[in-house]
Amino acid sequence: MPQMPCIFVVEDDESIRMLLEVALHSSGYEVRAFDNAQDALDEMKNTVPDAVVLDIMLEGMDGITALKKMRDNAQLAAVPVMMLTAKDSEADKVIGLDAGADDYMTKPFSVLELCARVRAILRRYGAASAKKNTVLRSGALTINLSAHEAALDGQPLELTNKEFELLRELMENAPDALSREALLQSVWGYDFIGETRTLDMHIGTLRHKLGDESSAPRFIKTVRGVGYRFLGSVDREG
């Protein structure tokens, strides 16, 4: 019998935490629940979860800080995380997603929708894991999907999680142009409230780190009225 995916739930409201435990367990998951982020992070040293449902407003360490600690840890960097919070403004969503969250739900929430979204991020994570040993090369640019590392001219690139995922998506689909909507869907996980400002901002910072000049791009070209495409051929290893 295949092992059940393990979901960590970090929620300080006992009634919500118990509701999530029951709902996710009924959906076929092993569930480990915590009322604070530090205990969850400590347990991740022993068990790497398949996904995490993480509240933002927590006693002690808040959810955003915990998420950043996960993304800075090579062992946990690719674990999908759903933020669950009472905050519902666009600014709050941007903060959570930019910190590396894969999805975002606000309270009150539908248990059925939450379980469906957990299934969705697990599917995306499984698809990414199937390609985790791949190394993508284009001239002097290399990204290692397993190590979650990128290098240019032999020098490491300090990319955020979203910058890395954008570069990966563009390189894997080269030479095709990808629409802004397609990039939002694949990197942020769903149609990000109809906005492209966050995407364009991340492309801008990624270009800066690649030393790309928009007037004479070396790696990323803007396709007017469509989105972006990666320039040059890409070799795949592994």
Backbone as numpy.savetxt, mean C-alpha at the origin, in Angstrom:
# Nx Ny Nz CAx CAy CAz Cx Cy Cz
-5.57 -29.24 4.61 -6.42 -28.04 4.61 -5.53 -26.81 4.61
-5.80 -25.84 3.70 -4.98 -24.64 3.66 -5.13 -23.81 4.94
-4.03 -23.15 5.29 -4.04 -22.33 6.50 -4.88 -21.08 6.30
-5.66 -20.72 7.31 -6.48 -19.53 7.21 -5.60 -18.28 7.25
-5.90 -17.26 6.42 -5.17 -16.00 6.53 -5.33 -15.41 7.93
-4.27 -14.81 8.43 -4.27 -14.23 9.77 -4.45 -12.72 9.67
-5.51 -12.21 10.30 -5.81 -10.79 10.30 -5.58 -10.21 11.70
-4.78 -9.17 11.80 -4.61 -8.46 13.06 -5.62 -7.31 13.10
-6.35 -7.19 14.19 -7.28 -6.08 14.40 -6.75 -5.24 15.55
-6.56 -3.95 15.31 -6.07 -3.03 16.35 -7.13 -1.95 16.54
-7.89 -2.07 17.63 -9.05 -1.20 17.89 -9.23 -1.09 19.40
-9.28 0.14 19.94 -9.37 0.29 21.40 -10.81 0.31 21.92
-11.79 0.38 21.02 -13.19 0.29 21.44 -13.55 -1.20 21.52
-13.83 -1.67 22.73 -14.03 -3.10 22.94 -15.18 -3.66 22.11
-16.29 -2.92 22.03 -17.45 -3.44 21.30 -17.15 -3.57 19.81
-16.45 -2.59 19.25 -16.09 -2.65 17.83 -15.07 -3.76 17.61
-14.12 -3.88 18.52 -13.09 -4.91 18.40 -13.72 -6.31 18.39
-14.68 -6.54 19.29 -15.35 -7.83 19.34 -16.18 -8.09 18.09
-16.83 -7.03 17.58 -17.61 -7.16 16.35 -16.71 -7.56 15.18
-15.55 -6.93 15.08 -14.62 -7.25 14.01 -14.09 -8.67 14.15
-13.78 -9.08 15.37 -13.31 -10.45 15.60 -14.32 -11.47 15.10
-15.58 -11.29 15.48 -16.62 -12.25 15.10 -16.84 -12.24 13.59
-16.92 -11.04 13.00 -17.21 -10.93 11.57 -16.10 -11.54 10.73
-14.85 -11.22 11.05 -13.73 -11.73 10.26 -13.53 -13.23 10.47
-13.72 -13.67 11.70 -13.61 -15.12 11.96 -14.69 -15.88 11.18
-15.90 -15.32 11.14 -16.98 -15.96 10.40 -16.71 -15.98 8.90
-15.85 -15.06 8.44 -15.50 -15.00 7.02 -14.33 -15.92 6.68
-13.85 -16.66 7.68 -12.82 -17.65 7.40 -11.40 -17.24 7.72
-11.24 -16.23 8.59 -9.90 -15.77 8.93 -9.55 -16.11 10.37
-8.26 -16.32 10.60 -7.75 -16.33 11.97 -7.62 -14.87 12.39
-8.10 -14.51 13.55 -8.12 -13.12 13.98 -7.37 -12.98 15.30
-6.47 -12.01 15.36 -5.81 -11.66 16.61 -6.10 -10.18 16.86
-6.69 -9.89 18.01 -7.18 -8.54 18.30 -6.35 -7.89 19.40
-6.13 -6.59 19.25 -5.32 -5.82 20.20 -6.01 -4.49 20.47
-5.86 -4.01 21.72 -6.46 -2.71 22.05 -5.46 -1.57 21.96
-4.23 -1.87 21.55 -3.24 -0.81 21.35 -2.24 -1.24 20.29
-1.59 -0.26 19.68 -0.71 -0.52 18.54 0.60 -1.18 18.95
1.13 -0.81 20.11 2.42 -1.35 20.50 2.37 -2.86 20.69
1.30 -3.36 21.32 1.17 -4.80 21.49 1.08 -5.51 20.14
0.37 -4.89 19.20 0.25 -5.49 17.87 1.61 -5.54 17.17
2.38 -4.44 17.24 3.70 -4.41 16.63 4.64 -5.43 17.28
4.54 -5.57 18.59 5.37 -6.55 19.28 5.05 -7.97 18.81
3.76 -8.27 18.63 3.36 -9.60 18.18 3.79 -9.85 16.73
3.90 -8.77 15.92 4.34 -8.93 14.54 5.78 -9.40 14.44
6.55 -9.27 15.54 7.91 -9.80 15.55 7.89 -11.32 15.51
6.80 -11.90 15.99 6.65 -13.36 16.03 5.81 -13.88 14.87
4.78 -13.12 14.49 3.86 -13.54 13.44 3.61 -12.37 12.49
3.93 -12.57 11.23 3.63 -11.54 10.23 2.20 -11.77 9.74
1.29 -10.83 9.98 -0.10 -11.03 9.57 -0.26 -10.95 8.06
-1.37 -11.51 7.58 -1.68 -11.39 6.16 -2.32 -10.05 5.84
-2.94 -9.43 6.84 -3.53 -8.10 6.68 -3.78 -7.53 8.08
-3.93 -6.20 8.14 -4.16 -5.52 9.42 -5.32 -4.55 9.26
-6.26 -4.59 10.19 -7.31 -3.57 10.29 -6.91 -2.68 11.46
-6.63 -1.42 11.17 -5.95 -0.55 12.13 -6.73 0.75 12.36
-7.11 0.97 13.60 -7.77 2.23 13.96 -6.72 3.33 14.02
-7.13 4.57 13.77 -6.20 5.70 13.85 -6.14 6.26 15.26
-7.29 6.53 15.84 -7.33 7.16 17.15 -7.19 6.10 18.24
-5.96 5.87 18.68 -5.67 4.86 19.69 -4.99 5.50 20.89
-5.16 4.89 22.04 -4.42 5.33 23.22 -2.94 5.01 23.03
-2.07 5.91 23.46 -0.64 5.70 23.28 -0.25 5.98 21.85
0.35 5.01 21.19 0.76 5.17 19.80 -0.45 5.20 18.88
-0.58 6.24 18.05 -1.71 6.32 17.13 -1.48 5.43 15.92
-2.55 5.21 15.16 -2.48 4.29 14.04 -1.55 4.73 12.92
-1.48 6.03 12.66 -0.59 6.52 11.60 0.87 6.23 11.95
1.23 6.47 13.20 2.60 6.17 13.64 2.90 4.68 13.51
1.94 3.85 13.94 2.12 2.40 13.83 2.28 1.97 12.37
1.48 2.56 11.48 1.56 2.23 10.06 2.93 2.60 9.50
3.44 3.76 9.86 4.76 4.18 9.38 5.84 3.24 9.87
5.71 2.75 11.12 6.69 1.79 11.63 6.63 0.49 10.83
5.43 0.08 10.44 5.32 -1.11 9.61 5.99 -0.90 8.26
5.74 0.24 7.63 6.29 0.49 6.31 7.80 0.67 6.32
8.36 1.02 7.48 9.81 1.15 7.61 10.49 -0.17 7.95
9.69 -1.22 8.16 10.21 -2.54 8.51 10.11 -3.43 7.27
11.26 -3.91 6.79 11.27 -4.68 5.54 10.35 -5.89 5.60
10.23 -6.50 6.78 9.41 -7.70 6.93 7.92 -7.38 6.85
7.56 -6.15 7.21 6.15 -5.78 7.29 5.73 -4.79 6.20
6.68 -4.32 5.40 6.41 -3.22 4.48 5.28 -3.51 3.50
5.14 -4.78 3.10 4.14 -5.11 2.07 2.84 -5.65 2.64
2.72 -5.74 3.97 1.49 -6.26 4.57 0.36 -5.26 4.33
-0.75 -5.68 3.74 -1.84 -4.74 3.47 -2.51 -4.26 4.75
-2.82 -2.96 4.79 -3.41 -2.35 5.98 -4.66 -1.57 5.60
-5.74 -1.83 6.31 -6.96 -1.04 6.17 -7.09 -0.14 7.40
-7.20 1.16 7.16 -7.42 2.10 8.24 -8.91 2.16 8.55
-9.24 2.10 9.83 -10.63 2.16 10.28 -10.73 3.26 11.32
-11.51 4.30 11.02 -11.48 5.46 11.89 -12.75 6.28 11.79
-12.96 7.11 12.79 -14.11 8.01 12.79 -13.84 9.24 11.93
-12.58 9.48 11.61 -12.23 10.64 10.79 -12.63 10.38 9.35
-13.34 11.33 8.74 -13.82 11.07 7.38 -13.57 12.22 6.41
-12.74 13.20 6.80 -12.47 14.31 5.88 -11.49 13.85 4.80
-11.47 14.56 3.69 -10.55 14.23 2.60 -9.11 14.31 3.08
-8.80 15.32 3.90 -7.43 15.48 4.40 -6.99 14.28 5.23
-7.90 13.76 6.07 -7.57 12.59 6.88 -7.31 11.37 6.00
-8.11 11.21 4.95 -7.90 10.09 4.04 -6.56 10.20 3.34
-6.20 11.41 2.92 -4.92 11.62 2.25 -3.77 11.24 3.18
-3.85 11.67 4.44 -2.79 11.37 5.41 -2.64 9.85 5.58
-3.77 9.16 5.75 -3.72 7.72 5.94 -3.19 6.98 4.73
-3.67 7.34 3.54 -3.25 6.66 2.33 -1.81 6.98 1.99
-1.39 8.23 2.20 -0.01 8.60 1.92 0.95 7.93 2.88
0.49 7.60 4.08 1.36 6.91 5.05 1.55 5.45 4.67
0.78 4.98 3.69 0.97 3.61 3.22 -0.23 2.70 3.40
-1.39 3.25 3.80 -2.59 2.42 3.95 -3.05 1.93 2.58
-3.62 0.74 2.55 -4.13 0.17 1.31 -5.61 0.46 1.10
-6.31 0.75 2.18 -7.73 1.08 2.09 -8.11 1.86 3.34
-9.32 2.42 3.34 -9.72 3.35 4.39 -11.23 3.27 4.54
-11.70 2.92 5.74 -13.13 2.92 6.02 -13.41 3.78 7.24
-14.57 4.42 7.23 -14.95 5.29 8.33 -16.08 4.67 9.15
-16.09 5.00 10.42 -17.15 4.56 11.33 -18.31 5.54 11.26
-19.54 5.05 11.35 -19.95 3.63 11.41 -19.75 2.96 10.06
-19.56 1.65 10.07 -19.24 0.93 8.85 -20.12 -0.30 8.71
-20.20 -0.78 7.49 -20.92 -2.02 7.20 -19.95 -3.18 7.38
-20.32 -4.15 8.21 -19.47 -5.32 8.43 -19.27 -6.09 7.12
-20.33 -6.23 6.34 -20.22 -6.97 5.07 -19.26 -6.26 4.12
-19.34 -4.92 4.06 -18.44 -4.17 3.18 -17.00 -4.29 3.67
-16.81 -4.21 4.99 -15.45 -4.33 5.52 -14.84 -5.68 5.16
-15.59 -6.75 5.34 -15.09 -8.08 5.01 -14.78 -8.19 3.51
-15.62 -7.57 2.68 -15.39 -7.59 1.24 -14.11 -6.84 0.89
-13.87 -5.74 1.56 -12.65 -4.97 1.29 -11.41 -5.70 1.78
-11.52 -6.39 2.90 -10.40 -7.20 3.37 -10.07 -8.27 2.34
-11.09 -8.92 1.80 -10.86 -9.93 0.75 -10.16 -9.30 -0.45
-10.56 -8.08 -0.80 -9.98 -7.41 -1.97 -8.50 -7.10 -1.76
-8.14 -6.59 -0.58 -6.72 -6.26 -0.38 -5.88 -7.53 -0.25
-6.47 -8.60 0.26 -5.75 -9.87 0.31 -5.50 -10.42 -1.10
-6.47 -10.24 -2.00 -6.27 -10.67 -3.39 -5.14 -9.88 -4.04
-5.14 -8.56 -3.82 -4.07 -7.74 -4.40 -2.72 -8.13 -3.82
-2.69 -8.39 -2.53 -1.44 -8.78 -1.87 -0.95 -10.11 -2.41
-1.88 -11.05 -2.62 -1.51 -12.35 -3.16 -0.94 -12.25 -4.56
-1.54 -11.38 -5.38 -1.04 -11.19 -6.74 0.36 -10.59 -6.72
0.58 -9.64 -5.81 1.90 -9.02 -5.71 2.93 -10.02 -5.20
2.53 -10.88 -4.25 3.46 -11.84 -3.68 3.91 -12.87 -4.72
3.02 -13.17 -5.66 3.38 -14.14 -6.70 4.54 -13.65 -7.55
4.73 -12.31 -7.57 5.80 -11.72 -8.38 6.92 -11.16 -7.51
6.95 -11.56 -6.23 7.83 -10.88 -5.28 9.31 -11.09 -5.57
9.69 -12.14 -6.30 11.10 -12.38 -6.58 11.57 -11.68 -7.85
10.70 -10.94 -8.48 11.03 -10.28 -9.74 11.94 -9.08 -9.52
12.93 -8.96 -10.40 13.77 -7.75 -10.46 13.50 -7.11 -11.82
13.16 -5.82 -11.81 12.91 -5.07 -13.03 14.09 -4.16 -13.30
14.59 -4.18 -14.56 15.73 -3.35 -14.93 15.41 -2.57 -16.19
15.84 -1.32 -16.18 15.77 -0.49 -17.37 17.01 0.40 -17.37
18.02 -0.02 -18.13 19.28 0.71 -18.13 19.90 0.71 -16.74
20.13 1.91 -16.20 20.78 2.05 -14.89 19.79 1.99 -13.74
18.50 1.81 -14.04 17.47 1.79 -13.01 17.06 0.35 -12.71
17.04 -0.01 -11.43 16.68 -1.36 -11.01 15.74 -1.29 -9.82
14.68 -2.12 -9.83 13.87 -2.27 -8.63 13.73 -3.75 -8.32
13.92 -4.07 -7.06 13.83 -5.44 -6.56 12.55 -5.55 -5.76
11.58 -6.31 -6.27 10.28 -6.38 -5.63 10.33 -7.15 -4.31
11.19 -8.15 -4.22 11.29 -8.93 -3.00 11.87 -8.10 -1.86
12.97 -7.39 -2.15 13.62 -6.58 -1.12 12.98 -5.22 -0.96
12.05 -4.88 -1.88 11.40 -3.56 -1.88 12.45 -2.45 -1.91
13.40 -2.62 -2.86 14.50 -1.67 -2.99 14.60 -1.20 -4.43
15.08 0.03 -4.61 15.30 0.58 -5.94 16.68 1.24 -5.96
17.31 1.22 -7.13 18.63 1.82 -7.26 18.76 2.45 -8.64
19.51 3.54 -8.70 19.78 4.23 -9.96 21.28 4.49 -10.04
21.89 4.06 -11.14 23.34 4.19 -11.30 24.10 3.60 -10.12
23.56 2.49 -9.58 24.21 1.81 -8.48 23.99 2.42 -7.12
23.25 3.53 -7.05 23.00 4.21 -5.79 21.56 3.96 -5.33
21.36 3.61 -4.04 19.99 3.36 -3.55 19.10 4.59 -3.70
17.84 4.34 -4.04 16.84 5.40 -4.10 15.96 5.30 -2.86
15.80 6.40 -2.16 14.95 6.43 -0.97 13.53 6.77 -1.39
12.76 5.74 -1.72 11.39 5.94 -2.20 10.40 5.61 -1.10
9.31 6.38 -1.06 8.21 6.02 -0.16 7.51 4.80 -0.73
6.64 4.19 0.06 5.91 3.01 -0.40 5.11 3.30 -1.67
4.42 4.44 -1.71 3.60 4.76 -2.87 4.48 5.09 -4.08
5.60 5.77 -3.89 6.51 6.05 -5.00 7.04 4.76 -5.59
7.40 3.81 -4.71 7.90 2.51 -5.18 6.82 1.79 -5.99
5.59 1.79 -5.48 4.50 1.09 -6.17 4.17 1.75 -7.51
4.23 3.08 -7.57 4.00 3.77 -8.84 5.07 3.39 -9.87
6.33 3.40 -9.43 7.42 3.04 -10.35 7.27 1.60 -10.81
6.94 0.70 -9.89 6.73 -0.69 -10.25 5.62 -0.83 -11.29
4.50 -0.17 -11.05 3.35 -0.28 -11.94 3.69 0.24 -13.34
4.39 1.37 -13.39 4.76 1.94 -14.68 5.75 1.04 -15.42
6.73 0.49 -14.69 7.73 -0.37 -15.34 7.10 -1.68 -15.80
6.22 -2.26 -15.00 5.62 -3.54 -15.37 4.71 -3.41 -16.59
4.19 -2.22 -16.82 3.27 -2.02 -17.95 3.92 -1.32 -19.14
5.23 -1.05 -19.05 5.94 -0.40 -20.16 5.85 -1.27 -21.42
5.68 -0.65 -22.58 5.68 0.79 -22.86 4.28 1.41 -22.89
3.28 0.71 -22.37 1.92 1.22 -22.43 1.74 2.42 -21.51
0.89 3.34 -21.95 0.51 4.47 -21.09 -0.59 4.02 -20.14
-0.50 4.46 -18.90 -1.53 4.15 -17.90 -2.28 5.43 -17.55
-3.59 5.33 -17.50 -4.39 6.49 -17.13 -4.21 6.81 -15.64
-4.52 8.02 -15.28 -4.46 8.40 -13.86 -5.40 7.52 -13.04
-6.57 7.24 -13.59 -7.55 6.43 -12.87 -7.02 5.01 -12.65
-6.36 4.45 -13.67 -5.82 3.10 -13.53 -4.72 3.06 -12.47
-3.88 4.09 -12.42 -2.81 4.15 -11.42 -3.38 4.30 -10.02
-4.41 5.12 -9.89 -5.06 5.27 -8.58 -5.64 3.94 -8.13
-6.26 3.23 -9.05 -6.89 1.96 -8.72 -5.85 0.93 -8.30
-4.75 0.84 -9.03 -3.76 -0.20 -8.77 -2.87 0.11 -7.58
-2.54 1.38 -7.35 -1.60 1.74 -6.28 -2.32 2.09 -4.98
-3.44 2.80 -5.08 -4.18 3.16 -3.88 -5.30 2.16 -3.57
-5.61 1.30 -4.53 -6.53 0.21 -4.24 -7.96 0.46 -4.66
-8.34 1.68 -4.92 -9.68 1.98 -5.40 -9.68 3.40 -5.93
-10.77 3.79 -6.57 -10.87 5.11 -7.17 -10.83 6.15 -6.06
-9.70 6.77 -5.89 -9.43 7.64 -4.74 -10.21 8.95 -4.85
-11.48 8.89 -4.38 -12.39 10.03 -4.28 -12.33 10.96 -5.50
-12.08 10.37 -6.68 -12.15 11.14 -7.91 -11.06 12.16 -8.08
-10.03 12.15 -7.24 -8.98 13.15 -7.30 -7.72 12.59 -7.92
-6.98 13.44 -8.63 -5.69 13.03 -9.18 -4.55 13.86 -8.61
-4.85 14.81 -7.73 -3.80 15.68 -7.20 -2.75 14.90 -6.43
-3.19 13.93 -5.62 -2.23 13.14 -4.85 -1.34 12.33 -5.79
-1.91 11.74 -6.84 -1.13 10.99 -7.81 -0.09 11.88 -8.47
-0.50 13.04 -8.97 0.42 13.94 -9.65 1.53 14.40 -8.72
1.20 14.61 -7.44 2.20 15.01 -6.47 3.24 13.90 -6.29
2.77 12.65 -6.20 3.70 11.53 -6.03 4.55 11.32 -7.28
3.97 11.50 -8.45 4.76 11.41 -9.69 5.84 12.48 -9.68
5.49 13.68 -9.21 6.46 14.77 -9.16 7.64 14.45 -8.25
7.36 13.94 -7.07 8.46 13.61 -6.15 9.27 12.42 -6.66
8.60 11.45 -7.31 9.31 10.32 -7.89 10.24 10.79 -9.00
9.75 11.67 -9.85 10.60 12.21 -10.93 11.81 12.93 -10.35
11.60 13.70 -9.29 12.70 14.43 -8.67 13.78 13.46 -8.19
13.37 12.37 -7.56 14.33 11.40 -7.04 15.04 10.65 -8.16
14.36 10.52 -9.30 14.97 9.86 -10.46 15.83 10.82 -11.28
15.81 12.11 -10.91 16.53 13.11 -11.68 15.92 13.35 -13.03
14.62 13.14 -13.12 13.89 13.28 -14.38 13.46 14.72 -14.60
13.79 15.28 -15.73 13.32 16.61 -16.10 12.06 16.46 -16.95
11.00 17.15 -16.55 9.73 17.01 -17.28 9.85 17.44 -18.73
10.79 18.39 -19.02 10.93 18.86 -20.40 11.67 17.84 -21.27
12.53 17.03 -20.64 13.26 15.99 -21.37 13.34 14.75 -20.49
12.20 14.06 -20.30 12.15 12.94 -19.36 13.03 11.77 -19.78
13.64 11.15 -18.79 14.47 9.97 -19.01 13.69 8.69 -18.73
12.76 8.76 -17.76 12.05 7.56 -17.34 10.53 7.68 -17.45
9.96 8.79 -16.99 8.50 8.90 -16.91 8.02 10.05 -17.80
7.16 9.72 -18.73 6.62 10.72 -19.65 5.15 10.97 -19.37
4.75 12.21 -19.36 3.34 12.56 -19.25 2.68 12.39 -20.61
1.60 11.65 -20.65 0.82 11.48 -21.88 -0.40 12.36 -21.74
-0.39 13.45 -22.47 -1.44 14.46 -22.32 -2.83 13.88 -22.52
-3.71 14.17 -21.56 -5.08 13.71 -21.64 -5.27 12.26 -21.23
-4.17 11.58 -20.87 -4.28 10.17 -20.49 -3.70 9.96 -19.09
-2.38 10.05 -18.99 -1.72 9.80 -17.71 -0.22 9.77 -17.88
0.39 8.61 -17.62 1.85 8.51 -17.65 2.26 7.17 -18.26
3.50 7.15 -18.80 4.07 5.89 -19.25 5.56 5.89 -18.98
6.10 4.68 -18.84 7.53 4.51 -18.59 8.26 4.44 -19.92
9.34 5.20 -20.03 10.13 5.22 -21.27 11.20 4.13 -21.26
11.47 3.56 -22.38 12.53 2.56 -22.48 12.02 1.15 -22.22
12.86 0.18 -22.59 12.50 -1.21 -22.40 12.82 -1.65 -20.98
12.06 -2.65 -20.51 12.22 -3.17 -19.15 12.48 -4.67 -19.23
13.57 -5.10 -18.59 13.89 -6.52 -18.49 13.41 -7.04 -17.14
12.89 -8.27 -17.14 12.38 -8.90 -15.92 13.22 -10.12 -15.59
13.64 -10.21 -14.36 14.44 -11.34 -13.90 13.76 -11.98 -12.70
13.82 -13.30 -12.60 13.26 -13.99 -11.43 11.84 -14.41 -11.65
